[in-house]
Amino acid sequence: MKTFGKYIYLSCILILLPLAHAENAPATGPEPAYTPRPDRKLVQIYQYKPMYFLMGHPNTKIEVSFRVELDRLIPLYLGYTQLMMWELLRKSPYFSDVDYNPEVFYRISLGGQDHWLDLGGFEHESNGKGGADERSWDRSYMRYHASFRMRAQTRLLWNVKAWVPYDYIRFNPDLLEHRGLWETEVTLIDFIAPSFEGAALKFRLYPGGRSFTHPLKGGQELTFRVKTITEASLLSYVAQIFHGYAENLRESRTSSWSFRAGIGF
């Protein structure tokens, strides 16, 4: 399964490189540099999980994430997330941990734009190292997502994800004790005055412990995001607090606090 995960990751890169080149090619005149033929179908790339650049204690945290729809008729997706912990403020900055997280999932619509069920056939997460430094696991999962309107503009988003893990015992025998078998996210959208566009407060929890129900043996993450006042800007302000275990794979065995702030994309 580890070899299969590497093939998925490499395939993802090979798919996206030519697309990124085509989409970002500079214009050479009044006409666009690249005009697709009407009969040609292009792969569309969408944001998947939150993307941000956050500085603070104990280090800088960067996350990029996207998903690709593999077929127009079948809701099958390829997702990829990369989490980077950067010791940016040190005299000699370096990345202390980089986690690679490709996955393939099938989405079943349950009615409405924000009500669905994801069936994750395969998800791989690894720090890209081997031997005694390797931190990796594979899993198959099910994720339920729903949206509730609380008042005129305010919405509550909720999802819960449960998984069956495998290929983790060799180098991560105690990983499940701190990552558990399930996690949940609750997000409050547009709960402040209209002058703060896109305000969102998200709480993420994955319990741990031997019974996978102890909140303090897992991780808790609180993230606040709000759009900038300037209409021309596409950036958001983001502040995040994390407590617990396994914020990244390298730190899966130690509990810690982190406080960071920065920009979101």
N, C-alpha and C positions, 0 to 999 in steps of 0.2 A: 504493500500500500504506500510506503514511503516513496518508492520509485515512481509509482503512479502519480503521486502528488507533485513530484518534480516535473513530470511530463506535462501536467496541467499548467503549472507555473510557466514553463518555457513556451508552451503553446500560446498562453495568454499574451506574453511579450511579443511573440512573432505576429500575432493578429493585430495588436495595437500599434506597433511601430509604423507600418505603412499608413494606417488611418490617421495617426497623429500628424504625419508628414503632410498628408493631403489636406487635412483640415486647417493646418497652421501655416501653409505655404504663403509667403508674402505676395501681395498684389503687385503687378507690374504695370498697371494702367487703370483706366476707368472700369474695365471689366474684371471680374474676379479671376484669380490665377487658376482656379480649378472649378469647372462647371460640370456637374454630374450629368450623364445622359439620362433622359426621362425613363428609359427602360432598365436602368441599372439600380439595384437595391443596395444601399449602403448600410453597414452596421452602425447603429447608434450607440453612443457611450453616454451613460447617465451617472450622476453621483449616487453612491450606495449608502455607506455609513458617513457620519460626520467627518469633515475635513478641516484641519486647523493647524496652527503653529502657535504653541504656548510656551512661554518662558516662566521660570519661577523656581520653586524648591521641590525636589533636590536637583532637577535638571530640566532641559528643554524637551518637550514632547511634541512630536509631529505625527499626524495621521493623514494618509491619503487613501481614497477608496472610490471604486467605480463598479458599475455592473454593465454587462453587455447582453442584449437580447439576441439569442442565437437563431431564432426562427420567427417569422411574422405570424405564423399560424399556430405555433406551439409556444406557450409561455415558459420557455426554458432559458435560464440565465446563467451566465458565467460572472461571478463576483470576485473582486480582488481588493484586499485591504493590506496596507503596509504601515506598521507602527514602528516609529524610530525614537529612541531615547538618546538625546544628544547632550554630551557634557560640554555645552557651548561656552560656559563662563570660566572654564579652566584655562590655565596658561597655554596648554596644548590641547585644544578641543578634539574630541573623538566621539564616535557613536558607541555607547556602552552596550546597546542591544538594538537589534533590528529583527522584527518578527514579520514573516511572510505568511499571508493568509488567503490562499485561493479556495474557491468553492464553486459547486454547481448545484443549482436548485430549480425546482419547478413550482410555479406560483398558481394557486387556485383562487380565482376571484369568488368571494362570498357575497357579492352585491355591494355596490357603491365603490367610490374611488379609494377609500381608506379601510377596506375590510377584506382581508385575504388570509390564506394559509399557504406557507412555504414548506415544501418538502425538500430538504437538503440531502441529496443522495450521497454527496461526498464533500467534506471540508477538511482541509489540511492546515495546520499552523506549526511553524518551525522557525528557529532562529538561524537557520542556514548553516549550522556548524555540524561537525561530526565527532565521533568518539565521546570522551567524557564530558565535553562541553555541549553536546547536543541537547536541545530542549525541543521536543516536538510531540504532536499527537494528531490523530485523525478521529473524525466523528461523522455520524449521520444524524440529522436533526429534523425536528418539526417546529415551526414558528407560527404562532397565531397573532394577527395584528388587527386592532379595531380602533375606531374613532368615535368620540361622543361629543356633541355640541352642548356646551354648558350655558352659554348665553349668546347674544348677537354675534360677537366676533371670537369668543374664547372657545377653544376646543381642547379636549383631553385625548391624547393618543396613548394606547396601551398595547404592549406586546409581551408575550411569554415564549421562551424558547427552551425546549428540552432535547437532550441528545443521548445517543449511545456511543460511548468512546471506545477506541481501540488503538493499538500500536503506541502505547504510552508507558508501559510498565518497565521497559528496559532501562530508560534513562530518567523517567519521571514517575517513580512508583507512588509518590504521595501527591501527584498533581490533582487528582480528583478531590482530595481532602480540602483543597483551597479553591478549585474552580467549580467543583460540584457537578451536578447533572442537569442543572437548569438555571436560567436567569430571567429577569423581568425588567422592563423599562416602562416608566410612566412619564409622559411629557405634557406640559401645559403650554399651549400655544396662544399668543396674542392676548395675554392676561393683563397687560398694562395699557395705559392710554394710547390712542392711535398715533401719537407723536413718536412712540418707540415702535417702529415697524418690525414685525417678525420676532417679537420677544418670545423666547422659549426657555422653559426651565425643565430640565430632564434629570430624573433620578434613576440610576441603574443599580441593580442588586443581584449578586450571585452568591447564595449561601454555600457554606462549606461544612466541615466537620464530618465525622463518620456517618452521620445520618443525612448529610447534605441539606440540612435545614438551619444550621447555626449561622446567623447573619454576620457575626464578628469573626468567623473562621474563613469567610470568603472575602468579597470586596464590595464596597459601596462607593458610588461615584455620583457627584452632583455637578451639573453643567448648566451655566446660564449663558444664553446667546441673544444678542440684539443687533439689528441692522444699524449701520452708520446713518447719521442724519443726512449726509450729502446724497442726493438722489443718484448722482452719476457713479458713485462708488458701489462695487459689488461685494465689498467686504463686510464682515460682521465683527463685533467685539465679543470675545468669549472669555469666561472665567470658569475655572474648574477646581474642585476639591475631590481628592480621592483618599480613601482609607481602606486598609486591608491588605490582602495577599494577591499576588499574581496580576499586578497592573501590567506587567509584561512577563514573558516566559522566564527570563533570567532571574527575576525576583519572586518566583512562585512560592518560595519557602519562607519568606520573611514578611512580616507585617510592617507597613510604613504609612506615613502621611505625606501627601503632596499638595501643594498650592501653586496654581499656574494661571496665567492670563495672557491673552494675545489676540490673534485674528483668526477668523473662520472664513472658509471659501464656499 
